[in-house]
Amino acid sequence: MTVSDVRKCLFPVAGMGTRFLPATKEIPKEMLPLIDRPLIQYGVEEAVRSGCGEIVFVTGRGKRAIEDYFDRSIELEQILIEKGKADSARLVREISQMADFAYVRQPEPLGLGHAVLCGEPFCRGCYFGVILPDDVMVTPPGTPPVLGQLVQVHQRLGGSVVALEEVPPEETFRYGIIRGKQVEDGVFRIEDLVEKPEPGSEPSRHAVMGRYVLSPGIFRHLRNSGFGAGGEIQLTDAIRSLAEDEPVWGVMYKGERFDCGTMESWLRATLGMALKREDLRGIVLSELERLGVTGR
Ligand code: UTP
């Protein structure tokens, strides 16, 4: 297959968000706000800025709010216009115009790999991006978005690409960890991939984070990989077997990751993002001062 542009991005959003209960009992985790936007919007903006004009959500039960959010809301726009709030009306309309949106259901939460497999009808025959929206990625001005960094490597070297981050040794057991050969600065050819290795057995400290450019060949490997750990189809298993057939590169991405998957990490992300924003930094600092918070 020749090197192609990556126009589609898959968002697996059918998970149950159990680590964030009870907040996620009725609200999809992806719709929780981070400052002024739902988490999912950061991911969609990243995909669009990376060149993906087609967004495919793999949704499940209780995720209608995501569909409604990216749909046009004519009544709300009308009311805002009647109230003289044209700027707000434009803001609301622009959300539905960011990209073309498509939805496919994952009938049961049978794992991330299964969710990606559910997206096959939309991504057959082309390289496509995958974003896990729990991880919000922020890049410095002038640096491409993280998915865009992966797309650049794909365009240069062909093949599939995953985002890597170096994690402390005591945290490797939480992630998929690669063994690979460095081919250029910050780029590895992946030779093996272990999901949540036993402490001490990790092949490196390079952990896979939630951004991927995948070859359509992944679908065959997902179908063949069967139900692994926890009775789920694991994306990691399929990428490992894909790497035996086709090149899979790991890229140490440039940027900052805000994990929003649990209450504690979401709180850190909210504070971290607020401190980065000119208009909010002062509010956080003066509130901490008012509360007499000076340290632990
Ligand atoms: P997580 O491992 O974070 O699972 O999934 P989760 O269900 O969202 O959250 P917890 O662990 O119960 O708190 C990683 C990504 O894969 C998606 C999730 O929506 C999330 O974006 N996913 C996971 C699916 O789409 N389907 C699944 O069966 C599992």
Residues whose N, C-alpha, C, O or C-beta is under 5 A from the ligand:
A	BS01	UTP	P12 V13 A14 G15 M16 G17 T18 R19 F20 V58 E108 P109 L110 G111 L112 A115 L132 P133 G261
